[in-house]
Amino acid sequence: MTDFKKIKLSILFKRLTTLTYSGYNADDLIMDDGTVPVIVNSSKNNGVAGYSNYKALNEGNVITFSDTVNPEETIFYQKNDFIGFSHVNKLIPKFDGFDELVALYVIAAFKRSIKGIYDYNKKFTSEIEEQELVLPIITDTDDKLDLEYIKSYILNIIPAFYEFEGNQIDEMSARKRSKLEDERAFILDKFLER
């Protein structure tokens, strides 16, 4: 059985600042032929500014977030080893079985729990460890995540997401085609009026 309970982030994860190459800015680290992700304070591209040939300083299979800019928009799963950057933190799981599917679920709960609480003035650093997330916990335990439930849930919604996304794209394409056809007809009418 599964119960949904509030659980402090610090029970499940250890928060650390990411290891960085001190004195280097992103432009110094990023290389055209790089293969190691450089994770920065960004809400785009999974936080990846680019890739480097420098050695990765942080192990993958963690969650990263920025403590400065729109924190709920900068929470990402990092599958691969990476180079960190100033103000980028990482959450290292304290439990076995953490993977991308579990991360997707935890990130959604994490974002929901902090929305509108933190910003540039109220930084999202050590107090974040006390943030409570509502997560599926195995009944009769205080803090054991129901990983089977989480993985099953994520695997069940992924096809629905892609179906929804595909329908949205189809609808947009149809609207664009219709609009384009209307524009072509208008131009043709104007041309024929001459």
Rosetta constraint file for C-alpha pairs under 8 A:
AtomPair CA 1 CA 138 HARMONIC 6.10 0.50
AtomPair CA 1 CA 139 HARMONIC 5.36 0.50
AtomPair CA 2 CA 136 HARMONIC 5.94 0.50
AtomPair CA 2 CA 137 HARMONIC 5.62 0.50
AtomPair CA 2 CA 138 HARMONIC 4.75 0.50
AtomPair CA 2 CA 139 HARMONIC 5.12 0.50
AtomPair CA 2 CA 146 HARMONIC 6.76 0.50
AtomPair CA 2 CA 149 HARMONIC 7.87 0.50
AtomPair CA 3 CA 136 HARMONIC 5.57 0.50
AtomPair CA 3 CA 137 HARMONIC 5.28 0.50
AtomPair CA 3 CA 138 HARMONIC 6.22 0.50
AtomPair CA 3 CA 139 HARMONIC 5.56 0.50
AtomPair CA 4 CA 134 HARMONIC 6.16 0.50
AtomPair CA 4 CA 135 HARMONIC 5.30 0.50
AtomPair CA 4 CA 136 HARMONIC 4.43 0.50
AtomPair CA 4 CA 137 HARMONIC 5.85 0.50
AtomPair CA 5 CA 133 HARMONIC 7.88 0.50
AtomPair CA 5 CA 134 HARMONIC 5.26 0.50
AtomPair CA 5 CA 135 HARMONIC 5.69 0.50
AtomPair CA 5 CA 136 HARMONIC 6.48 0.50
AtomPair CA 5 CA 137 HARMONIC 6.41 0.50
AtomPair CA 6 CA 132 HARMONIC 5.59 0.50
AtomPair CA 6 CA 133 HARMONIC 5.28 0.50
AtomPair CA 6 CA 134 HARMONIC 4.40 0.50
AtomPair CA 6 CA 135 HARMONIC 6.49 0.50
AtomPair CA 7 CA 11 HARMONIC 7.19 0.50
AtomPair CA 7 CA 132 HARMONIC 5.10 0.50
AtomPair CA 7 CA 133 HARMONIC 5.43 0.50
AtomPair CA 7 CA 134 HARMONIC 6.40 0.50
AtomPair CA 7 CA 135 HARMONIC 7.13 0.50
AtomPair CA 7 CA 143 HARMONIC 6.94 0.50
AtomPair CA 8 CA 12 HARMONIC 7.31 0.50
AtomPair CA 8 CA 129 HARMONIC 6.82 0.50
AtomPair CA 8 CA 130 HARMONIC 5.41 0.50
AtomPair CA 8 CA 131 HARMONIC 5.54 0.50
AtomPair CA 8 CA 132 HARMONIC 4.33 0.50
AtomPair CA 8 CA 133 HARMONIC 6.35 0.50
AtomPair CA 9 CA 13 HARMONIC 5.89 0.50
AtomPair CA 9 CA 128 HARMONIC 7.51 0.50
AtomPair CA 9 CA 129 HARMONIC 5.21 0.50
AtomPair CA 9 CA 130 HARMONIC 6.11 0.50
AtomPair CA 9 CA 131 HARMONIC 5.76 0.50
AtomPair CA 9 CA 132 HARMONIC 6.03 0.50
AtomPair CA 9 CA 133 HARMONIC 6.76 0.50
AtomPair CA 10 CA 14 HARMONIC 6.00 0.50
AtomPair CA 10 CA 15 HARMONIC 7.52 0.50
AtomPair CA 10 CA 129 HARMONIC 4.75 0.50
AtomPair CA 10 CA 130 HARMONIC 6.29 0.50
AtomPair CA 10 CA 131 HARMONIC 8.00 0.50
AtomPair CA 11 CA 94 HARMONIC 7.64 0.50
AtomPair CA 11 CA 143 HARMONIC 7.45 0.50
AtomPair CA 12 CA 93 HARMONIC 6.00 0.50
AtomPair CA 12 CA 94 HARMONIC 5.37 0.50
AtomPair CA 12 CA 95 HARMONIC 6.67 0.50
AtomPair CA 12 CA 143 HARMONIC 7.89 0.50
AtomPair CA 13 CA 91 HARMONIC 5.49 0.50
AtomPair CA 13 CA 92 HARMONIC 5.20 0.50
AtomPair CA 13 CA 93 HARMONIC 4.48 0.50
AtomPair CA 13 CA 94 HARMONIC 5.23 0.50
AtomPair CA 13 CA 95 HARMONIC 8.00 0.50
AtomPair CA 14 CA 91 HARMONIC 5.50 0.50
AtomPair CA 14 CA 92 HARMONIC 5.08 0.50
AtomPair CA 14 CA 93 HARMONIC 6.51 0.50
AtomPair CA 14 CA 94 HARMONIC 6.77 0.50
AtomPair CA 14 CA 129 HARMONIC 7.99 0.50
AtomPair CA 15 CA 89 HARMONIC 6.81 0.50
AtomPair CA 15 CA 90 HARMONIC 5.70 0.50
AtomPair CA 15 CA 91 HARMONIC 4.66 0.50
AtomPair CA 15 CA 92 HARMONIC 6.43 0.50
AtomPair CA 15 CA 126 HARMONIC 7.84 0.50
AtomPair CA 15 CA 129 HARMONIC 7.02 0.50
AtomPair CA 16 CA 89 HARMONIC 5.66 0.50
AtomPair CA 16 CA 90 HARMONIC 5.45 0.50
AtomPair CA 16 CA 91 HARMONIC 6.64 0.50
AtomPair CA 16 CA 92 HARMONIC 7.82 0.50
AtomPair CA 17 CA 87 HARMONIC 7.07 0.50
AtomPair CA 17 CA 88 HARMONIC 6.08 0.50
AtomPair CA 17 CA 89 HARMONIC 4.15 0.50
AtomPair CA 17 CA 90 HARMONIC 5.99 0.50
AtomPair CA 18 CA 58 HARMONIC 6.67 0.50
AtomPair CA 18 CA 83 HARMONIC 7.71 0.50
AtomPair CA 18 CA 84 HARMONIC 4.90 0.50
AtomPair CA 18 CA 85 HARMONIC 6.61 0.50
AtomPair CA 18 CA 86 HARMONIC 7.68 0.50
AtomPair CA 18 CA 87 HARMONIC 7.95 0.50
AtomPair CA 18 CA 88 HARMONIC 5.84 0.50
AtomPair CA 18 CA 89 HARMONIC 5.21 0.50
AtomPair CA 18 CA 90 HARMONIC 5.94 0.50
AtomPair CA 19 CA 57 HARMONIC 5.73 0.50
AtomPair CA 19 CA 58 HARMONIC 6.20 0.50
AtomPair CA 19 CA 83 HARMONIC 6.84 0.50
AtomPair CA 19 CA 84 HARMONIC 5.32 0.50
AtomPair CA 19 CA 85 HARMONIC 7.13 0.50
AtomPair CA 20 CA 57 HARMONIC 6.92 0.50
AtomPair CA 20 CA 83 HARMONIC 6.10 0.50
AtomPair CA 20 CA 84 HARMONIC 4.84 0.50
AtomPair CA 20 CA 85 HARMONIC 5.24 0.50
AtomPair CA 20 CA 86 HARMONIC 7.00 0.50
AtomPair CA 21 CA 83 HARMONIC 7.79 0.50
AtomPair CA 21 CA 84 HARMONIC 7.86 0.50
AtomPair CA 21 CA 85 HARMONIC 7.67 0.50
AtomPair CA 24 CA 28 HARMONIC 5.73 0.50
AtomPair CA 24 CA 29 HARMONIC 6.76 0.50
AtomPair CA 25 CA 29 HARMONIC 6.65 0.50
AtomPair CA 26 CA 30 HARMONIC 6.11 0.50
AtomPair CA 26 CA 38 HARMONIC 7.61 0.50
AtomPair CA 26 CA 40 HARMONIC 7.89 0.50
AtomPair CA 26 CA 49 HARMONIC 7.34 0.50
AtomPair CA 26 CA 85 HARMONIC 7.96 0.50
AtomPair CA 29 CA 38 HARMONIC 7.48 0.50
AtomPair CA 29 CA 51 HARMONIC 7.57 0.50
AtomPair CA 29 CA 52 HARMONIC 5.56 0.50
AtomPair CA 29 CA 53 HARMONIC 7.86 0.50
AtomPair CA 29 CA 54 HARMONIC 7.26 0.50
AtomPair CA 30 CA 34 HARMONIC 6.83 0.50
AtomPair CA 30 CA 38 HARMONIC 7.27 0.50
AtomPair CA 30 CA 49 HARMONIC 7.74 0.50
AtomPair CA 30 CA 50 HARMONIC 5.55 0.50
AtomPair CA 30 CA 51 HARMONIC 5.15 0.50
AtomPair CA 30 CA 52 HARMONIC 4.71 0.50
AtomPair CA 30 CA 53 HARMONIC 7.83 0.50
AtomPair CA 31 CA 50 HARMONIC 7.54 0.50
AtomPair CA 31 CA 51 HARMONIC 6.04 0.50
AtomPair CA 31 CA 52 HARMONIC 5.12 0.50
AtomPair CA 31 CA 53 HARMONIC 6.81 0.50
AtomPair CA 32 CA 51 HARMONIC 7.40 0.50
AtomPair CA 32 CA 52 HARMONIC 7.85 0.50
AtomPair CA 33 CA 51 HARMONIC 7.56 0.50
AtomPair CA 33 CA 52 HARMONIC 7.40 0.50
AtomPair CA 33 CA 53 HARMONIC 7.39 0.50
AtomPair CA 34 CA 50 HARMONIC 7.86 0.50
AtomPair CA 34 CA 51 HARMONIC 4.53 0.50
AtomPair CA 34 CA 52 HARMONIC 3.98 0.50
AtomPair CA 34 CA 53 HARMONIC 4.64 0.50
AtomPair CA 35 CA 51 HARMONIC 5.24 0.50
AtomPair CA 35 CA 52 HARMONIC 5.68 0.50
AtomPair CA 35 CA 53 HARMONIC 6.07 0.50
AtomPair CA 36 CA 51 HARMONIC 5.02 0.50
AtomPair CA 36 CA 52 HARMONIC 4.98 0.50
AtomPair CA 36 CA 53 HARMONIC 6.16 0.50
AtomPair CA 36 CA 54 HARMONIC 7.17 0.50
AtomPair CA 36 CA 55 HARMONIC 7.31 0.50
AtomPair CA 36 CA 56 HARMONIC 6.25 0.50
AtomPair CA 36 CA 81 HARMONIC 7.17 0.50
AtomPair CA 36 CA 82 HARMONIC 5.66 0.50
AtomPair CA 36 CA 83 HARMONIC 7.01 0.50
AtomPair CA 37 CA 48 HARMONIC 6.04 0.50
AtomPair CA 37 CA 49 HARMONIC 7.57 0.50
AtomPair CA 37 CA 50 HARMONIC 6.03 0.50
AtomPair CA 37 CA 51 HARMONIC 4.55 0.50
AtomPair CA 37 CA 52 HARMONIC 6.45 0.50
AtomPair CA 37 CA 56 HARMONIC 7.99 0.50
AtomPair CA 37 CA 80 HARMONIC 7.88 0.50
AtomPair CA 37 CA 81 HARMONIC 7.51 0.50
AtomPair CA 37 CA 82 HARMONIC 4.98 0.50
AtomPair CA 37 CA 83 HARMONIC 6.22 0.50
AtomPair CA 38 CA 48 HARMONIC 5.52 0.50
AtomPair CA 38 CA 49 HARMONIC 5.77 0.50
AtomPair CA 38 CA 50 HARMONIC 5.65 0.50
AtomPair CA 38 CA 51 HARMONIC 5.59 0.50
AtomPair CA 38 CA 52 HARMONIC 6.71 0.50
AtomPair CA 38 CA 82 HARMONIC 5.97 0.50
AtomPair CA 38 CA 83 HARMONIC 4.79 0.50
AtomPair CA 38 CA 84 HARMONIC 6.06 0.50
AtomPair CA 38 CA 85 HARMONIC 7.39 0.50
AtomPair CA 39 CA 47 HARMONIC 5.16 0.50
AtomPair CA 39 CA 48 HARMONIC 4.62 0.50
AtomPair CA 39 CA 49 HARMONIC 6.12 0.50
AtomPair CA 39 CA 50 HARMONIC 7.89 0.50
AtomPair CA 39 CA 82 HARMONIC 6.94 0.50
AtomPair CA 39 CA 83 HARMONIC 6.18 0.50
AtomPair CA 39 CA 84 HARMONIC 5.20 0.50
AtomPair CA 39 CA 85 HARMONIC 6.19 0.50
AtomPair CA 39 CA 88 HARMONIC 7.47 0.50
AtomPair CA 40 CA 47 HARMONIC 5.53 0.50
AtomPair CA 40 CA 48 HARMONIC 6.27 0.50
AtomPair CA 40 CA 49 HARMONIC 6.13 0.50
AtomPair CA 40 CA 66 HARMONIC 7.67 0.50
AtomPair CA 40 CA 84 HARMONIC 6.72 0.50
AtomPair CA 40 CA 85 HARMONIC 5.32 0.50
AtomPair CA 40 CA 86 HARMONIC 7.40 0.50
AtomPair CA 40 CA 88 HARMONIC 6.41 0.50
AtomPair CA 41 CA 47 HARMONIC 6.48 0.50
AtomPair CA 41 CA 65 HARMONIC 7.63 0.50
AtomPair CA 41 CA 66 HARMONIC 5.28 0.50
AtomPair CA 41 CA 68 HARMONIC 7.44 0.50
AtomPair CA 41 CA 69 HARMONIC 6.80 0.50
AtomPair CA 41 CA 74 HARMONIC 7.01 0.50
AtomPair CA 41 CA 85 HARMONIC 7.62 0.50
AtomPair CA 41 CA 86 HARMONIC 7.92 0.50
AtomPair CA 41 CA 87 HARMONIC 7.00 0.50
AtomPair CA 41 CA 88 HARMONIC 6.32 0.50
AtomPair CA 42 CA 46 HARMONIC 7.81 0.50
AtomPair CA 42 CA 47 HARMONIC 4.91 0.50
AtomPair CA 42 CA 48 HARMONIC 7.53 0.50
AtomPair CA 42 CA 49 HARMONIC 7.73 0.50
AtomPair CA 42 CA 66 HARMONIC 7.59 0.50
AtomPair CA 42 CA 69 HARMONIC 7.64 0.50
AtomPair CA 42 CA 74 HARMONIC 6.01 0.50
AtomPair CA 43 CA 47 HARMONIC 5.95 0.50
AtomPair CA 43 CA 70 HARMONIC 7.69 0.50
AtomPair CA 43 CA 73 HARMONIC 5.17 0.50
AtomPair CA 43 CA 74 HARMONIC 4.59 0.50
AtomPair CA 43 CA 75 HARMONIC 7.89 0.50
AtomPair CA 44 CA 48 HARMONIC 7.46 0.50
AtomPair CA 44 CA 74 HARMONIC 7.70 0.50
AtomPair CA 45 CA 49 HARMONIC 7.53 0.50
AtomPair CA 46 CA 74 HARMONIC 7.67 0.50
AtomPair CA 46 CA 76 HARMONIC 5.70 0.50
AtomPair CA 46 CA 77 HARMONIC 7.53 0.50
AtomPair CA 46 CA 78 HARMONIC 7.94 0.50
AtomPair CA 47 CA 74 HARMONIC 6.66 0.50
AtomPair CA 47 CA 76 HARMONIC 7.01 0.50
AtomPair CA 55 CA 83 HARMONIC 7.58 0.50
AtomPair CA 56 CA 81 HARMONIC 5.73 0.50
AtomPair CA 56 CA 82 HARMONIC 4.70 0.50
AtomPair CA 56 CA 83 HARMONIC 5.01 0.50
AtomPair CA 57 CA 81 HARMONIC 7.31 0.50
AtomPair CA 57 CA 82 HARMONIC 6.19 0.50
AtomPair CA 57 CA 83 HARMONIC 5.31 0.50
AtomPair CA 57 CA 84 HARMONIC 7.21 0.50
AtomPair CA 58 CA 81 HARMONIC 5.54 0.50
AtomPair CA 58 CA 82 HARMONIC 5.28 0.50
AtomPair CA 58 CA 83 HARMONIC 6.04 0.50
AtomPair CA 58 CA 84 HARMONIC 6.94 0.50
AtomPair CA 59 CA 80 HARMONIC 6.90 0.50
AtomPair CA 59 CA 81 HARMONIC 4.34 0.50
AtomPair CA 59 CA 82 HARMONIC 6.55 0.50
AtomPair CA 60 CA 78 HARMONIC 5.44 0.50
AtomPair CA 60 CA 79 HARMONIC 4.86 0.50
AtomPair CA 60 CA 80 HARMONIC 4.21 0.50
AtomPair CA 60 CA 81 HARMONIC 4.09 0.50
AtomPair CA 60 CA 82 HARMONIC 6.66 0.50
AtomPair CA 61 CA 77 HARMONIC 7.03 0.50
AtomPair CA 61 CA 78 HARMONIC 5.61 0.50
AtomPair CA 61 CA 79 HARMONIC 4.57 0.50
AtomPair CA 61 CA 80 HARMONIC 6.52 0.50
AtomPair CA 61 CA 81 HARMONIC 7.82 0.50
AtomPair CA 61 CA 92 HARMONIC 7.91 0.50
AtomPair CA 61 CA 98 HARMONIC 7.56 0.50
AtomPair CA 61 CA 99 HARMONIC 6.45 0.50
AtomPair CA 61 CA 100 HARMONIC 7.42 0.50
AtomPair CA 62 CA 77 HARMONIC 5.91 0.50
AtomPair CA 62 CA 78 HARMONIC 5.48 0.50
AtomPair CA 62 CA 79 HARMONIC 6.87 0.50
AtomPair CA 62 CA 90 HARMONIC 6.39 0.50
AtomPair CA 62 CA 91 HARMONIC 5.72 0.50
AtomPair CA 62 CA 92 HARMONIC 5.38 0.50
AtomPair CA 62 CA 93 HARMONIC 6.98 0.50
AtomPair CA 62 CA 103 HARMONIC 7.99 0.50
AtomPair CA 63 CA 75 HARMONIC 6.79 0.50
AtomPair CA 63 CA 76 HARMONIC 5.52 0.50
AtomPair CA 63 CA 77 HARMONIC 4.47 0.50
AtomPair CA 63 CA 78 HARMONIC 5.97 0.50
AtomPair CA 63 CA 90 HARMONIC 5.53 0.50
AtomPair CA 63 CA 91 HARMONIC 5.07 0.50
AtomPair CA 63 CA 92 HARMONIC 7.04 0.50
AtomPair CA 63 CA 103 HARMONIC 7.11 0.50
AtomPair CA 63 CA 107 HARMONIC 7.89 0.50
AtomPair CA 64 CA 74 HARMONIC 7.59 0.50
AtomPair CA 64 CA 75 HARMONIC 5.62 0.50
AtomPair CA 64 CA 76 HARMONIC 5.34 0.50
AtomPair CA 64 CA 77 HARMONIC 6.32 0.50
AtomPair CA 64 CA 78 HARMONIC 6.88 0.50
AtomPair CA 64 CA 88 HARMONIC 6.67 0.50
AtomPair CA 64 CA 89 HARMONIC 5.50 0.50
AtomPair CA 64 CA 90 HARMONIC 4.33 0.50
AtomPair CA 64 CA 91 HARMONIC 6.26 0.50
AtomPair CA 65 CA 71 HARMONIC 6.57 0.50
AtomPair CA 65 CA 74 HARMONIC 5.09 0.50
AtomPair CA 65 CA 75 HARMONIC 4.43 0.50
AtomPair CA 65 CA 76 HARMONIC 6.50 0.50
AtomPair CA 65 CA 88 HARMONIC 5.63 0.50
AtomPair CA 65 CA 89 HARMONIC 5.36 0.50
AtomPair CA 65 CA 90 HARMONIC 6.47 0.50
AtomPair CA 66 CA 70 HARMONIC 7.86 0.50
AtomPair CA 66 CA 71 HARMONIC 5.73 0.50
AtomPair CA 66 CA 74 HARMONIC 5.80 0.50
AtomPair CA 66 CA 75 HARMONIC 7.29 0.50
AtomPair CA 66 CA 87 HARMONIC 5.64 0.50
AtomPair CA 66 CA 88 HARMONIC 4.51 0.50
AtomPair CA 66 CA 89 HARMONIC 6.10 0.50
AtomPair CA 66 CA 124 HARMONIC 7.95 0.50
AtomPair CA 67 CA 71 HARMONIC 6.13 0.50
AtomPair CA 67 CA 87 HARMONIC 5.62 0.50
AtomPair CA 67 CA 88 HARMONIC 6.46 0.50
AtomPair CA 67 CA 89 HARMONIC 7.10 0.50
AtomPair CA 67 CA 120 HARMONIC 7.95 0.50
AtomPair CA 67 CA 123 HARMONIC 5.74 0.50
AtomPair CA 67 CA 124 HARMONIC 4.82 0.50
AtomPair CA 67 CA 125 HARMONIC 5.84 0.50
AtomPair CA 68 CA 87 HARMONIC 6.68 0.50
AtomPair CA 68 CA 119 HARMONIC 6.83 0.50
AtomPair CA 68 CA 120 HARMONIC 5.17 0.50
AtomPair CA 68 CA 123 HARMONIC 6.09 0.50
AtomPair CA 68 CA 124 HARMONIC 7.14 0.50
AtomPair CA 69 CA 74 HARMONIC 7.62 0.50
AtomPair CA 69 CA 119 HARMONIC 6.57 0.50
AtomPair CA 69 CA 120 HARMONIC 5.92 0.50
AtomPair CA 70 CA 74 HARMONIC 6.69 0.50
AtomPair CA 70 CA 118 HARMONIC 7.57 0.50
AtomPair CA 70 CA 119 HARMONIC 5.90 0.50
AtomPair CA 70 CA 120 HARMONIC 7.41 0.50
AtomPair CA 71 CA 75 HARMONIC 6.81 0.50
AtomPair CA 71 CA 118 HARMONIC 6.82 0.50
AtomPair CA 71 CA 119 HARMONIC 6.86 0.50
AtomPair CA 71 CA 124 HARMONIC 7.15 0.50
AtomPair CA 72 CA 110 HARMONIC 7.88 0.50
AtomPair CA 72 CA 111 HARMONIC 5.07 0.50
AtomPair CA 72 CA 114 HARMONIC 6.63 0.50
AtomPair CA 72 CA 115 HARMONIC 6.19 0.50
AtomPair CA 73 CA 111 HARMONIC 7.79 0.50
AtomPair CA 75 CA 107 HARMONIC 6.72 0.50
AtomPair CA 75 CA 111 HARMONIC 7.58 0.50
AtomPair CA 76 CA 107 HARMONIC 7.22 0.50
AtomPair CA 77 CA 100 HARMONIC 6.90 0.50
AtomPair CA 77 CA 103 HARMONIC 6.24 0.50
AtomPair CA 77 CA 104 HARMONIC 7.41 0.50
AtomPair CA 77 CA 107 HARMONIC 7.96 0.50
AtomPair CA 78 CA 82 HARMONIC 7.86 0.50
AtomPair CA 79 CA 100 HARMONIC 7.10 0.50
AtomPair CA 84 CA 88 HARMONIC 6.45 0.50
AtomPair CA 93 CA 98 HARMONIC 6.76 0.50
AtomPair CA 97 CA 147 HARMONIC 7.27 0.50
AtomPair CA 98 CA 102 HARMONIC 5.81 0.50
AtomPair CA 98 CA 103 HARMONIC 6.99 0.50
AtomPair CA 99 CA 103 HARMONIC 6.07 0.50
AtomPair CA 100 CA 104 HARMONIC 6.16 0.50
AtomPair CA 101 CA 105 HARMONIC 6.64 0.50
AtomPair CA 101 CA 150 HARMONIC 7.45 0.50
AtomPair CA 101 CA 151 HARMONIC 5.65 0.50
AtomPair CA 101 CA 154 HARMONIC 6.32 0.50
AtomPair CA 101 CA 155 HARMONIC 7.75 0.50
AtomPair CA 102 CA 106 HARMONIC 6.15 0.50
AtomPair CA 102 CA 147 HARMONIC 6.96 0.50
AtomPair CA 102 CA 150 HARMONIC 6.17 0.50
AtomPair CA 102 CA 151 HARMONIC 6.20 0.50
AtomPair CA 103 CA 107 HARMONIC 5.82 0.50
AtomPair CA 104 CA 108 HARMONIC 6.30 0.50
AtomPair CA 104 CA 154 HARMONIC 7.61 0.50
AtomPair CA 105 CA 109 HARMONIC 6.42 0.50
AtomPair CA 105 CA 150 HARMONIC 6.65 0.50
AtomPair CA 105 CA 154 HARMONIC 6.98 0.50
AtomPair CA 106 CA 110 HARMONIC 5.92 0.50
AtomPair CA 106 CA 135 HARMONIC 7.55 0.50
AtomPair CA 107 CA 111 HARMONIC 6.01 0.50
AtomPair CA 108 CA 112 HARMONIC 6.19 0.50
AtomPair CA 109 CA 113 HARMONIC 6.16 0.50
AtomPair CA 109 CA 133 HARMONIC 5.91 0.50
AtomPair CA 109 CA 134 HARMONIC 6.42 0.50
AtomPair CA 109 CA 135 HARMONIC 7.08 0.50
AtomPair CA 110 CA 114 HARMONIC 6.47 0.50
AtomPair CA 110 CA 133 HARMONIC 5.99 0.50
AtomPair CA 111 CA 115 HARMONIC 5.93 0.50
AtomPair CA 113 CA 131 HARMONIC 7.49 0.50
AtomPair CA 113 CA 132 HARMONIC 6.96 0.50
AtomPair CA 113 CA 133 HARMONIC 5.95 0.50
AtomPair CA 113 CA 134 HARMONIC 7.88 0.50
AtomPair CA 114 CA 118 HARMONIC 6.78 0.50
AtomPair CA 114 CA 131 HARMONIC 7.79 0.50
AtomPair CA 117 CA 122 HARMONIC 7.89 0.50
AtomPair CA 118 CA 122 HARMONIC 5.24 0.50
AtomPair CA 118 CA 123 HARMONIC 5.98 0.50
AtomPair CA 118 CA 124 HARMONIC 5.97 0.50
AtomPair CA 119 CA 123 HARMONIC 5.92 0.50
AtomPair CA 119 CA 124 HARMONIC 7.46 0.50
AtomPair CA 124 CA 128 HARMONIC 5.73 0.50
AtomPair CA 125 CA 129 HARMONIC 7.81 0.50
AtomPair CA 127 CA 131 HARMONIC 7.12 0.50
AtomPair CA 135 CA 145 HARMONIC 7.25 0.50
AtomPair CA 136 CA 145 HARMONIC 5.94 0.50
AtomPair CA 136 CA 146 HARMONIC 5.65 0.50
AtomPair CA 136 CA 149 HARMONIC 7.48 0.50
AtomPair CA 136 CA 150 HARMONIC 7.38 0.50
AtomPair CA 137 CA 141 HARMONIC 7.01 0.50
AtomPair CA 137 CA 142 HARMONIC 7.28 0.50
AtomPair CA 137 CA 143 HARMONIC 6.26 0.50
AtomPair CA 137 CA 144 HARMONIC 5.50 0.50
AtomPair CA 137 CA 145 HARMONIC 4.50 0.50
AtomPair CA 137 CA 146 HARMONIC 5.15 0.50
AtomPair CA 138 CA 142 HARMONIC 7.97 0.50
AtomPair CA 138 CA 143 HARMONIC 7.77 0.50
AtomPair CA 138 CA 144 HARMONIC 5.79 0.50
AtomPair CA 138 CA 145 HARMONIC 6.03 0.50
AtomPair CA 138 CA 146 HARMONIC 5.12 0.50
AtomPair CA 146 CA 150 HARMONIC 6.36 0.50
AtomPair CA 147 CA 151 HARMONIC 6.01 0.50
AtomPair CA 148 CA 152 HARMONIC 6.06 0.50
AtomPair CA 149 CA 153 HARMONIC 5.98 0.50
AtomPair CA 150 CA 154 HARMONIC 6.25 0.50
AtomPair CA 151 CA 155 HARMONIC 6.06 0.50
AtomPair CA 152 CA 156 HARMONIC 6.08 0.50
AtomPair CA 153 CA 157 HARMONIC 6.37 0.50
AtomPair CA 154 CA 158 HARMONIC 6.16 0.50
AtomPair CA 155 CA 159 HARMONIC 7.54 0.50
AtomPair CA 156 CA 160 HARMONIC 7.35 0.50
AtomPair CA 157 CA 161 HARMONIC 6.04 0.50
AtomPair CA 158 CA 162 HARMONIC 6.32 0.50
AtomPair CA 159 CA 163 HARMONIC 6.02 0.50
AtomPair CA 160 CA 164 HARMONIC 6.02 0.50
AtomPair CA 161 CA 165 HARMONIC 5.99 0.50
AtomPair CA 162 CA 166 HARMONIC 5.83 0.50
AtomPair CA 163 CA 167 HARMONIC 6.11 0.50
AtomPair CA 164 CA 168 HARMONIC 6.20 0.50
AtomPair CA 165 CA 169 HARMONIC 6.22 0.50
AtomPair CA 166 CA 170 HARMONIC 6.08 0.50
AtomPair CA 167 CA 171 HARMONIC 6.07 0.50
AtomPair CA 168 CA 172 HARMONIC 6.14 0.50
AtomPair CA 169 CA 173 HARMONIC 6.03 0.50
AtomPair CA 170 CA 174 HARMONIC 6.08 0.50
AtomPair CA 171 CA 175 HARMONIC 6.16 0.50
AtomPair CA 172 CA 176 HARMONIC 6.09 0.50
AtomPair CA 173 CA 177 HARMONIC 5.99 0.50
AtomPair CA 174 CA 178 HARMONIC 6.00 0.50
AtomPair CA 175 CA 179 HARMONIC 5.98 0.50
AtomPair CA 176 CA 180 HARMONIC 5.88 0.50
AtomPair CA 177 CA 181 HARMONIC 5.96 0.50
AtomPair CA 178 CA 182 HARMONIC 6.14 0.50
AtomPair CA 179 CA 183 HARMONIC 6.15 0.50
AtomPair CA 180 CA 184 HARMONIC 6.07 0.50
AtomPair CA 181 CA 185 HARMONIC 6.07 0.50
AtomPair CA 182 CA 186 HARMONIC 6.11 0.50
AtomPair CA 183 CA 187 HARMONIC 6.14 0.50
AtomPair CA 184 CA 188 HARMONIC 6.00 0.50
AtomPair CA 185 CA 189 HARMONIC 6.00 0.50
AtomPair CA 186 CA 190 HARMONIC 6.19 0.50
AtomPair CA 187 CA 191 HARMONIC 6.09 0.50
AtomPair CA 188 CA 192 HARMONIC 6.07 0.50
AtomPair CA 189 CA 193 HARMONIC 6.16 0.50
AtomPair CA 190 CA 194 HARMONIC 6.99 0.50
